[in-house]
Amino acid sequence: MKISARNALPGMVSKVVRGPVSTEVTIAVARGIEIVAVISSHSARNLKLKKSARATAVIKATSVMAAVED
């Protein structure tokens, strides 16, 4: 797989919550670290995502923000 995104974290699917339009996919990328992605249910079916499947969390963003309580 070749991709232009710099942040690609390989892992294992730990949870899949399917909905009619979107599906929430949780990928365990390290011990105690999980990335949650919300993708279309159509894409989830095409990727054949299921628990214990190998997957890569690909992060492509133009900015990351941080916030704290006042």
N, CA, C and O atoms as a Maestro MAE file, in Angstrom:
{
 s_m_m2io_version
 :::
 2.0.0
}

f_m_ct {
 s_m_title
 :::
 protein
 m_atom[280] {
  # First column is atom index #
  i_m_mmod_type
  r_m_x_coord
  r_m_y_coord
  r_m_z_coord
  i_m_residue_number
  s_m_chain_name
  s_m_pdb_residue_name
  s_m_pdb_atom_name
  i_m_atomic_number
  :::
  1 25 0.845 -1.168 0.000 1 A "MET " " N  " 7
  2 3 0.000 0.000 0.000 1 A "MET " " CA " 6
  3 2 0.893 1.236 0.000 1 A "MET " " C  " 6
  4 15 1.754 1.375 0.869 1 A "MET " " O  " 8
  5 25 0.703 2.118 -0.947 2 A "LYS " " N  " 7
  6 3 1.391 3.394 -0.966 2 A "LYS " " CA " 6
  7 2 0.357 4.484 -0.755 2 A "LYS " " C  " 6
  8 15 -0.720 4.460 -1.351 2 A "LYS " " O  " 8
  9 25 0.695 5.437 0.098 3 A "ILE " " N  " 7
  10 3 -0.239 6.514 0.418 3 A "ILE " " CA " 6
  11 2 0.555 7.769 0.753 3 A "ILE " " C  " 6
  12 15 1.667 7.678 1.274 3 A "ILE " " O  " 8
  13 25 0.001 8.926 0.462 4 A "SER " " N  " 7
  14 3 0.726 10.178 0.683 4 A "SER " " CA " 6
  15 2 0.674 10.649 2.138 4 A "SER " " C  " 6
  16 15 1.513 11.450 2.550 4 A "SER " " O  " 8
  17 25 -0.285 10.171 2.914 5 A "ALA " " N  " 7
  18 3 -0.393 10.586 4.311 5 A "ALA " " CA " 6
  19 2 0.825 10.119 5.094 5 A "ALA " " C  " 6
  20 15 1.253 8.974 4.946 5 A "ALA " " O  " 8
  21 25 1.379 10.976 5.909 6 A "ARG " " N  " 7
  22 3 2.582 10.649 6.676 6 A "ARG " " CA " 6
  23 2 2.283 9.844 7.936 6 A "ARG " " C  " 6
  24 15 3.130 9.087 8.411 6 A "ARG " " O  " 8
  25 25 1.099 10.005 8.466 7 A "ASN " " N  " 7
  26 3 0.755 9.344 9.725 7 A "ASN " " CA " 6
  27 2 -0.096 8.110 9.448 7 A "ASN " " C  " 6
  28 15 -1.321 8.199 9.360 7 A "ASN " " O  " 8
  29 25 0.549 6.979 9.314 8 A "ALA " " N  " 7
  30 3 -0.125 5.708 9.092 8 A "ALA " " CA " 6
  31 2 0.307 4.756 10.205 8 A "ALA " " C  " 6
  32 15 1.469 4.359 10.284 8 A "ALA " " O  " 8
  33 25 -0.646 4.400 11.061 9 A "LEU " " N  " 7
  34 3 -0.347 3.587 12.235 9 A "LEU " " CA " 6
  35 2 -0.974 2.202 12.088 9 A "LEU " " C  " 6
  36 15 -2.196 2.069 12.165 9 A "LEU " " O  " 8
  37 25 -0.163 1.179 11.879 10 A "PRO " " N  " 7
  38 3 -0.711 -0.170 11.738 10 A "PRO " " CA " 6
  39 2 -1.231 -0.686 13.074 10 A "PRO " " C  " 6
  40 15 -0.695 -0.359 14.133 10 A "PRO " " O  " 8
  41 25 -2.273 -1.489 13.007 11 A "GLY " " N  " 7
  42 3 -2.834 -2.042 14.238 11 A "GLY " " CA " 6
  43 2 -3.834 -3.133 13.940 11 A "GLY " " C  " 6
  44 15 -3.832 -3.736 12.867 11 A "GLY " " O  " 8
  45 25 -4.701 -3.373 14.929 12 A "MET " " N  " 7
  46 3 -5.709 -4.412 14.823 12 A "MET " " CA " 6
  47 2 -7.057 -3.833 15.224 12 A "MET " " C  " 6
  48 15 -7.157 -3.091 16.201 12 A "MET " " O  " 8
  49 25 -8.089 -4.174 14.469 13 A "VAL " " N  " 7
  50 3 -9.439 -3.700 14.775 13 A "VAL " " CA " 6
  51 2 -9.884 -4.328 16.085 13 A "VAL " " C  " 6
  52 15 -9.888 -5.551 16.231 13 A "VAL " " O  " 8
  53 25 -10.259 -3.481 17.038 14 A "SER " " N  " 7
  54 3 -10.719 -3.994 18.333 14 A "SER " " CA " 6
  55 2 -12.231 -3.867 18.500 14 A "SER " " C  " 6
  56 15 -12.823 -4.519 19.361 14 A "SER " " O  " 8
  57 25 -12.864 -3.013 17.661 15 A "LYS " " N  " 7
  58 3 -14.305 -2.833 17.791 15 A "LYS " " CA " 6
  59 2 -14.860 -2.239 16.505 15 A "LYS " " C  " 6
  60 15 -14.235 -1.376 15.889 15 A "LYS " " O  " 8
  61 25 -16.040 -2.708 16.105 16 A "VAL " " N  " 7
  62 3 -16.743 -2.161 14.945 16 A "VAL " " CA " 6
  63 2 -18.199 -1.965 15.351 16 A "VAL " " C  " 6
  64 15 -18.873 -2.913 15.751 16 A "VAL " " O  " 8
  65 25 -18.680 -0.720 15.244 17 A "VAL " " N  " 7
  66 3 -20.082 -0.418 15.535 17 A "VAL " " CA " 6
  67 2 -20.709 0.073 14.234 17 A "VAL " " C  " 6
  68 15 -20.469 1.197 13.792 17 A "VAL " " O  " 8
  69 25 -21.516 -0.798 13.634 18 A "ARG " " N  " 7
  70 3 -22.111 -0.481 12.335 18 A "ARG " " CA " 6
  71 2 -23.426 0.268 12.505 18 A "ARG " " C  " 6
  72 15 -24.239 -0.043 13.375 18 A "ARG " " O  " 8
  73 25 -23.605 1.257 11.652 19 A "GLY " " N  " 7
  74 3 -24.857 1.998 11.600 19 A "GLY " " CA " 6
  75 2 -25.351 1.996 10.165 19 A "GLY " " C  " 6
  76 15 -24.664 1.495 9.275 19 A "GLY " " O  " 8
  77 25 -26.539 2.552 9.927 20 A "PRO " " N  " 7
  78 3 -27.083 2.542 8.568 20 A "PRO " " CA " 6
  79 2 -26.286 3.417 7.601 20 A "PRO " " C  " 6
  80 15 -26.226 3.123 6.407 20 A "PRO " " O  " 8
  81 25 -25.680 4.480 8.104 21 A "VAL " " N  " 7
  82 3 -24.943 5.410 7.246 21 A "VAL " " CA " 6
  83 2 -23.451 5.410 7.553 21 A "VAL " " C  " 6
  84 15 -22.626 5.407 6.640 21 A "VAL " " O  " 8
  85 25 -23.105 5.412 8.842 22 A "SER " " N  " 7
  86 3 -21.696 5.457 9.231 22 A "SER " " CA " 6
  87 2 -21.359 4.298 10.162 22 A "SER " " C  " 6
  88 15 -22.225 3.736 10.833 22 A "SER " " O  " 8
  89 25 -20.079 3.963 10.181 23 A "THR " " N  " 7
  90 3 -19.572 2.888 11.032 23 A "THR " " CA " 6
  91 2 -18.390 3.417 11.825 23 A "THR " " C  " 6
  92 15 -17.502 4.072 11.278 23 A "THR " " O  " 8
  93 25 -18.388 3.126 13.124 24 A "GLU " " N  " 7
  94 3 -17.289 3.527 14.001 24 A "GLU " " CA " 6
  95 2 -16.327 2.350 14.129 24 A "GLU " " C  " 6
  96 15 -16.711 1.260 14.554 24 A "GLU " " O  " 8
  97 25 -15.079 2.587 13.754 25 A "VAL " " N  " 7
  98 3 -14.061 1.538 13.775 25 A "VAL " " CA " 6
  99 2 -12.974 1.929 14.771 25 A "VAL " " C  " 6
  100 15 -12.405 3.017 14.670 25 A "VAL " " O  " 8
  101 25 -12.683 1.063 15.721 26 A "THR " " N  " 7
  102 3 -11.624 1.303 16.696 26 A "THR " " CA " 6
  103 2 -10.441 0.407 16.347 26 A "THR " " C  " 6
  104 15 -10.579 -0.810 16.220 26 A "THR " " O  " 8
  105 25 -9.269 1.039 16.193 27 A "ILE " " N  " 7
  106 3 -8.052 0.310 15.847 27 A "ILE " " CA " 6
  107 2 -7.054 0.454 16.983 27 A "ILE " " C  " 6
  108 15 -6.657 1.567 17.328 27 A "ILE " " O  " 8
  109 25 -6.647 -0.664 17.564 28 A "ALA " " N  " 7
  110 3 -5.624 -0.668 18.609 28 A "ALA " " CA " 6
  111 2 -4.269 -0.590 17.907 28 A "ALA " " C  " 6
  112 15 -3.892 -1.498 17.167 28 A "ALA " " O  " 8
  113 25 -3.539 0.506 18.148 29 A "VAL " " N  " 7
  114 3 -2.256 0.709 17.462 29 A "VAL " " CA " 6
  115 2 -1.060 0.414 18.365 29 A "VAL " " C  " 6
  116 15 0.055 0.236 17.874 29 A "VAL " " O  " 8
  117 25 -1.277 0.360 19.664 30 A "ALA " " N  " 7
  118 3 -0.245 0.009 20.647 30 A "ALA " " CA " 6
  119 2 -0.971 -0.364 21.935 30 A "ALA " " C  " 6
  120 15 -2.168 -0.112 22.075 30 A "ALA " " O  " 8
  121 25 -0.259 -0.953 22.855 31 A "ARG " " N  " 7
  122 3 -0.876 -1.347 24.121 31 A "ARG " " CA " 6
  123 2 -1.467 -0.109 24.798 31 A "ARG " " C  " 6
  124 15 -0.743 0.828 25.137 31 A "ARG " " O  " 8
  125 25 -2.790 -0.115 24.992 32 A "GLY " " N  " 7
  126 3 -3.473 0.987 25.659 32 A "GLY " " CA " 6
  127 2 -3.749 2.200 24.782 32 A "GLY " " C  " 6
  128 15 -4.260 3.207 25.273 32 A "GLY " " O  " 8
  129 25 -3.422 2.127 23.493 33 A "ILE " " N  " 7
  130 3 -3.659 3.254 22.588 33 A "ILE " " CA " 6
  131 2 -4.554 2.810 21.436 33 A "ILE " " C  " 6
  132 15 -4.209 1.904 20.677 33 A "ILE " " O  " 8
  133 25 -5.714 3.465 21.320 34 A "GLU " " N  " 7
  134 3 -6.655 3.149 20.269 34 A "GLU " " CA " 6
  135 2 -6.995 4.412 19.480 34 A "GLU " " C  " 6
  136 15 -7.051 5.508 20.038 34 A "GLU " " O  " 8
  137 25 -7.218 4.250 18.195 35 A "ILE " " N  " 7
  138 3 -7.652 5.322 17.316 35 A "ILE " " CA " 6
  139 2 -9.052 4.958 16.854 35 A "ILE " " C  " 6
  140 15 -9.300 3.825 16.442 35 A "ILE " " O  " 8
  141 25 -9.971 5.920 16.922 36 A "VAL " " N  " 7
  142 3 -11.346 5.685 16.490 36 A "VAL " " CA " 6
  143 2 -11.603 6.479 15.214 36 A "VAL " " C  " 6
  144 15 -11.354 7.683 15.159 36 A "VAL " " O  " 8
  145 25 -12.097 5.801 14.203 37 A "ALA " " N  " 7
  146 3 -12.441 6.443 12.940 37 A "ALA " " CA " 6
  147 2 -13.920 6.231 12.663 37 A "ALA " " C  " 6
  148 15 -14.469 5.162 12.933 37 A "ALA " " O  " 8
  149 25 -14.555 7.253 12.126 38 A "VAL " " N  " 7
  150 3 -15.938 7.130 11.675 38 A "VAL " " CA " 6
  151 2 -15.903 7.210 10.158 38 A "VAL " " C  " 6
  152 15 -15.526 8.229 9.579 38 A "VAL " " O  " 8
  153 25 -16.303 6.114 9.530 39 A "ILE " " N  " 7
  154 3 -16.279 6.036 8.068 39 A "ILE " " CA " 6
  155 2 -17.670 5.647 7.582 39 A "ILE " " C  " 6
  156 15 -18.526 5.271 8.383 39 A "ILE " " O  " 8
  157 25 -17.895 5.733 6.290 40 A "SER " " N  " 7
  158 3 -19.201 5.328 5.765 40 A "SER " " CA " 6
  159 2 -19.364 3.811 5.930 40 A "SER " " C  " 6
  160 15 -18.394 3.056 5.858 40 A "SER " " O  " 8
  161 25 -20.589 3.395 6.150 41 A "SER " " N  " 7
  162 3 -20.859 1.959 6.283 41 A "SER " " CA " 6
  163 2 -20.552 1.238 4.978 41 A "SER " " C  " 6
  164 15 -20.151 0.074 4.984 41 A "SER " " O  " 8
  165 25 -20.741 1.927 3.868 42 A "HIS " " N  " 7
  166 3 -20.403 1.357 2.559 42 A "HIS " " CA " 6
  167 2 -18.902 1.036 2.511 42 A "HIS " " C  " 6
  168 15 -18.514 -0.051 2.084 42 A "HIS " " O  " 8
  169 25 -18.063 1.976 2.946 43 A "SER " " N  " 7
  170 3 -16.611 1.742 2.956 43 A "SER " " CA " 6
  171 2 -16.238 0.621 3.915 43 A "SER " " C  " 6
  172 15 -15.370 -0.196 3.609 43 A "SER " " O  " 8
  173 25 -16.883 0.577 5.062 44 A "ALA " " N  " 7
  174 3 -16.590 -0.479 6.036 44 A "ALA " " CA " 6
  175 2 -16.878 -1.858 5.444 44 A "ALA " " C  " 6
  176 15 -16.124 -2.807 5.660 44 A "ALA " " O  " 8
  177 25 -17.972 -1.956 4.699 45 A "ARG " " N  " 7
  178 3 -18.295 -3.239 4.039 45 A "ARG " " CA " 6
  179 2 -17.257 -3.564 2.974 45 A "ARG " " C  " 6
  180 15 -16.794 -4.701 2.883 45 A "ARG " " O  " 8
  181 25 -16.889 -2.568 2.165 46 A "ASN " " N  " 7
  182 3 -15.903 -2.805 1.104 46 A "ASN " " CA " 6
  183 2 -14.549 -3.230 1.661 46 A "ASN " " C  " 6
  184 15 -13.860 -4.057 1.064 46 A "ASN " " O  " 8
  185 25 -14.166 -2.661 2.812 47 A "LEU " " N  " 7
  186 3 -12.889 -3.011 3.441 47 A "LEU " " CA " 6
  187 2 -12.971 -4.316 4.231 47 A "LEU " " C  " 6
  188 15 -11.954 -4.839 4.685 47 A "LEU " " O  " 8
  189 25 -14.179 -4.835 4.390 48 A "LYS " " N  " 7
  190 3 -14.423 -6.075 5.137 48 A "LYS " " CA " 6
  191 2 -13.863 -5.976 6.554 48 A "LYS " " C  " 6
  192 15 -13.215 -6.898 7.049 48 A "LYS " " O  " 8
  193 25 -14.130 -4.828 7.200 49 A "LEU " " N  " 7
  194 3 -13.623 -4.605 8.552 49 A "LEU " " CA " 6
  195 2 -14.373 -5.455 9.559 49 A "LEU " " C  " 6
  196 15 -15.603 -5.502 9.553 49 A "LEU " " O  " 8
  197 25 -13.633 -6.122 10.417 50 A "LYS " " N  " 7
  198 3 -14.210 -6.921 11.487 50 A "LYS " " CA " 6
  199 2 -13.198 -6.986 12.624 50 A "LYS " " C  " 6
  200 15 -12.016 -6.704 12.431 50 A "LYS " " O  " 8
  201 25 -13.665 -7.356 13.795 51 A "LYS " " N  " 7
  202 3 -12.803 -7.455 14.966 51 A "LYS " " CA " 6
  203 2 -11.653 -8.421 14.686 51 A "LYS " " C  " 6
  204 15 -11.845 -9.468 14.067 51 A "LYS " " O  " 8
  205 25 -10.469 -8.059 15.145 52 A "SER " " N  " 7
  206 3 -9.222 -8.831 15.011 52 A "SER " " CA " 6
  207 2 -8.595 -8.752 13.619 52 A "SER " " C  " 6
  208 15 -7.565 -9.381 13.375 52 A "SER " " O  " 8
  209 25 -9.195 -7.992 12.705 53 A "ALA " " N  " 7
  210 3 -8.585 -7.832 11.378 53 A "ALA " " CA " 6
  211 2 -7.452 -6.813 11.469 53 A "ALA " " C  " 6
  212 15 -7.522 -5.873 12.262 53 A "ALA " " O  " 8
  213 25 -6.427 -6.995 10.672 54 A "ARG " " N  " 7
  214 3 -5.346 -6.015 10.596 54 A "ARG " " CA " 6
  215 2 -5.849 -4.820 9.815 54 A "ARG " " C  " 6
  216 15 -6.526 -4.973 8.798 54 A "ARG " " O  " 8
  217 25 -5.516 -3.626 10.291 55 A "ALA " " N  " 7
  218 3 -5.924 -2.397 9.624 55 A "ALA " " CA " 6
  219 2 -4.902 -1.314 9.955 55 A "ALA " " C  " 6
  220 15 -4.123 -1.451 10.898 55 A "ALA " " O  " 8
  221 25 -4.913 -0.255 9.186 56 A "THR " " N  " 7
  222 3 -4.015 0.872 9.423 56 A "THR " " CA " 6
  223 2 -4.845 2.122 9.632 56 A "THR " " C  " 6
  224 15 -5.719 2.437 8.824 56 A "THR " " O  " 8
  225 25 -4.574 2.834 10.715 57 A "ALA " " N  " 7
  226 3 -5.219 4.130 10.966 57 A "ALA " " CA " 6
  227 2 -4.406 5.172 10.207 57 A "ALA " " C  " 6
  228 15 -3.241 5.414 10.522 57 A "ALA " " O  " 8
  229 25 -5.026 5.782 9.211 58 A "VAL " " N  " 7
  230 3 -4.352 6.795 8.397 58 A "VAL " " CA " 6
  231 2 -4.893 8.151 8.809 58 A "VAL " " C  " 6
  232 15 -6.094 8.406 8.719 58 A "VAL " " O  " 8
  233 25 -3.995 9.020 9.264 59 A "ILE " " N  " 7
  234 3 -4.395 10.338 9.758 59 A "ILE " " CA " 6
  235 2 -3.886 11.389 8.790 59 A "ILE " " C  " 6
  236 15 -2.680 11.537 8.592 59 A "ILE " " O  " 8
  237 25 -4.807 12.111 8.194 60 A "LYS " " N  " 7
  238 3 -4.459 13.176 7.249 60 A "LYS " " CA " 6
  239 2 -5.229 14.413 7.702 60 A "LYS " " C  " 6
  240 15 -6.448 14.485 7.553 60 A "LYS " " O  " 8
  241 25 -4.515 15.373 8.249 61 A "ALA " " N  " 7
  242 3 -5.166 16.578 8.760 61 A "ALA " " CA " 6
  243 2 -4.310 17.790 8.462 61 A "ALA " " C  " 6
  244 15 -3.084 17.702 8.397 61 A "ALA " " O  " 8
  245 25 -4.964 18.912 8.283 62 A "THR " " N  " 7
  246 3 -4.218 20.146 8.029 62 A "THR " " CA " 6
  247 2 -3.820 20.842 9.315 62 A "THR " " C  " 6
  248 15 -2.905 21.665 9.327 62 A "THR " " O  " 8
  249 25 -4.520 20.506 10.413 63 A "SER " " N  " 7
  250 3 -4.161 21.133 11.689 63 A "SER " " CA " 6
  251 2 -4.646 20.282 12.851 63 A "SER " " C  " 6
  252 15 -5.598 19.510 12.730 63 A "SER " " O  " 8
  253 25 -3.973 20.442 13.967 64 A "VAL " " N  " 7
  254 3 -4.369 19.798 15.216 64 A "VAL " " CA " 6
  255 2 -4.474 20.901 16.244 64 A "VAL " " C  " 6
  256 15 -3.571 21.728 16.365 64 A "VAL " " O  " 8
  257 25 -5.568 20.923 16.986 65 A "MET " " N  " 7
  258 3 -5.771 21.979 17.984 65 A "MET " " CA " 6
  259 2 -5.801 21.359 19.377 65 A "MET " " C  " 6
  260 15 -6.123 20.182 19.542 65 A "MET " " O  " 8
  261 25 -5.464 22.164 20.366 66 A "ALA " " N  " 7
  262 3 -5.528 21.744 21.762 66 A "ALA " " CA " 6
  263 2 -6.376 22.743 22.523 66 A "ALA " " C  " 6
  264 15 -6.417 23.921 22.170 66 A "ALA " " O  " 8
  265 25 -7.049 22.288 23.555 67 A "ALA " " N  " 7
  266 3 -7.886 23.158 24.366 67 A "ALA " " CA " 6
  267 2 -7.800 22.743 25.824 67 A "ALA " " C  " 6
  268 15 -7.561 21.577 26.137 67 A "ALA " " O  " 8
  269 25 -7.997 23.707 26.713 68 A "VAL " " N  " 7
  270 3 -8.043 23.440 28.152 68 A "VAL " " CA " 6
  271 2 -9.219 24.187 28.745 68 A "VAL " " C  " 6
  272 15 -9.711 25.153 28.161 68 A "VAL " " O  " 8
  273 25 -9.660 23.747 29.886 69 A "GLU " " N  " 7
  274 3 -10.724 24.439 30.605 69 A "GLU " " CA " 6
  275 2 -10.194 25.727 31.195 69 A "GLU " " C  " 6
  276 15 -9.017 25.803 31.549 69 A "GLU " " O  " 8
  277 25 -11.043 26.752 31.311 70 A "ASP " " N  " 7
  278 3 -10.636 28.029 31.937 70 A "ASP " " CA " 6
  279 2 -10.448 27.870 33.421 70 A "ASP " " C  " 6
  280 15 -10.108 28.833 34.108 70 A "ASP " " O  " 8
  :::
 }
 m_bond[279] {
  # First column is bond index #
  i_m_from
  i_m_to
  i_m_order
  :::
  1 1 2 1
  2 2 3 1
  3 3 4 2
  4 3 5 1
  5 5 6 1
  6 6 7 1
  7 7 8 2
  8 7 9 1
  9 9 10 1
  10 10 11 1
  11 11 12 2
  12 11 13 1
  13 13 14 1
  14 14 15 1
  15 15 16 2
  16 15 17 1
  17 17 18 1
  18 18 19 1
  19 19 20 2
  20 19 21 1
  21 21 22 1
  22 22 23 1
  23 23 24 2
  24 23 25 1
  25 25 26 1
  26 26 27 1
  27 27 28 2
  28 27 29 1
  29 29 30 1
  30 30 31 1
  31 31 32 2
  32 31 33 1
  33 33 34 1
  34 34 35 1
  35 35 36 2
  36 35 37 1
  37 37 38 1
  38 38 39 1
  39 39 40 2
  40 39 41 1
  41 41 42 1
  42 42 43 1
  43 43 44 2
  44 43 45 1
  45 45 46 1
  46 46 47 1
  47 47 48 2
  48 47 49 1
  49 49 50 1
  50 50 51 1
  51 51 52 2
  52 51 53 1
  53 53 54 1
  54 54 55 1
  55 55 56 2
  56 55 57 1
  57 57 58 1
  58 58 59 1
  59 59 60 2
  60 59 61 1
  61 61 62 1
  62 62 63 1
  63 63 64 2
  64 63 65 1
  65 65 66 1
  66 66 67 1
  67 67 68 2
  68 67 69 1
  69 69 70 1
  70 70 71 1
  71 71 72 2
  72 71 73 1
  73 73 74 1
  74 74 75 1
  75 75 76 2
  76 75 77 1
  77 77 78 1
  78 78 79 1
  79 79 80 2
  80 79 81 1
  81 81 82 1
  82 82 83 1
  83 83 84 2
  84 83 85 1
  85 85 86 1
  86 86 87 1
  87 87 88 2
  88 87 89 1
  89 89 90 1
  90 90 91 1
  91 91 92 2
  92 91 93 1
  93 93 94 1
  94 94 95 1
  95 95 96 2
  96 95 97 1
  97 97 98 1
  98 98 99 1
  99 99 100 2
  100 99 101 1
  101 101 102 1
  102 102 103 1
  103 103 104 2
  104 103 105 1
  105 105 106 1
  106 106 107 1
  107 107 108 2
  108 107 109 1
  109 109 110 1
  110 110 111 1
  111 111 112 2
  112 111 113 1
  113 113 114 1
  114 114 115 1
  115 115 116 2
  116 115 117 1
  117 117 118 1
  118 118 119 1
  119 119 120 2
  120 119 121 1
  121 121 122 1
  122 122 123 1
  123 123 124 2
  124 123 125 1
  125 125 126 1
  126 126 127 1
  127 127 128 2
  128 127 129 1
  129 129 130 1
  130 130 131 1
  131 131 132 2
  132 131 133 1
  133 133 134 1
  134 134 135 1
  135 135 136 2
  136 135 137 1
  137 137 138 1
  138 138 139 1
  139 139 140 2
  140 139 141 1
  141 141 142 1
  142 142 143 1
  143 143 144 2
  144 143 145 1
  145 145 146 1
  146 146 147 1
  147 147 148 2
  148 147 149 1
  149 149 150 1
  150 150 151 1
  151 151 152 2
  152 151 153 1
  153 153 154 1
  154 154 155 1
  155 155 156 2
  156 155 157 1
  157 157 158 1
  158 158 159 1
  159 159 160 2
  160 159 161 1
  161 161 162 1
  162 162 163 1
  163 163 164 2
  164 163 165 1
  165 165 166 1
  166 166 167 1
  167 167 168 2
  168 167 169 1
  169 169 170 1
  170 170 171 1
  171 171 172 2
  172 171 173 1
  173 173 174 1
  174 174 175 1
  175 175 176 2
  176 175 177 1
  177 177 178 1
  178 178 179 1
  179 179 180 2
  180 179 181 1
  181 181 182 1
  182 182 183 1
  183 183 184 2
  184 183 185 1
  185 185 186 1
  186 186 187 1
  187 187 188 2
  188 187 189 1
  189 189 190 1
  190 190 191 1
  191 191 192 2
  192 191 193 1
  193 193 194 1
  194 194 195 1
  195 195 196 2
  196 195 197 1
  197 197 198 1
  198 198 199 1
  199 199 200 2
  200 199 201 1
  201 201 202 1
  202 202 203 1
  203 203 204 2
  204 203 205 1
  205 205 206 1
  206 206 207 1
  207 207 208 2
  208 207 209 1
  209 209 210 1
  210 210 211 1
  211 211 212 2
  212 211 213 1
  213 213 214 1
  214 214 215 1
  215 215 216 2
  216 215 217 1
  217 217 218 1
  218 218 219 1
  219 219 220 2
  220 219 221 1
  221 221 222 1
  222 222 223 1
  223 223 224 2
  224 223 225 1
  225 225 226 1
  226 226 227 1
  227 227 228 2
  228 227 229 1
  229 229 230 1
  230 230 231 1
  231 231 232 2
  232 231 233 1
  233 233 234 1
  234 234 235 1
  235 235 236 2
  236 235 237 1
  237 237 238 1
  238 238 239 1
  239 239 240 2
  240 239 241 1
  241 241 242 1
  242 242 243 1
  243 243 244 2
  244 243 245 1
  245 245 246 1
  246 246 247 1
  247 247 248 2
  248 247 249 1
  249 249 250 1
  250 250 251 1
  251 251 252 2
  252 251 253 1
  253 253 254 1
  254 254 255 1
  255 255 256 2
  256 255 257 1
  257 257 258 1
  258 258 259 1
  259 259 260 2
  260 259 261 1
  261 261 262 1
  262 262 263 1
  263 263 264 2
  264 263 265 1
  265 265 266 1
  266 266 267 1
  267 267 268 2
  268 267 269 1
  269 269 270 1
  270 270 271 1
  271 271 272 2
  272 271 273 1
  273 273 274 1
  274 274 275 1
  275 275 276 2
  276 275 277 1
  277 277 278 1
  278 278 279 1
  279 279 280 2
  :::
 }
}
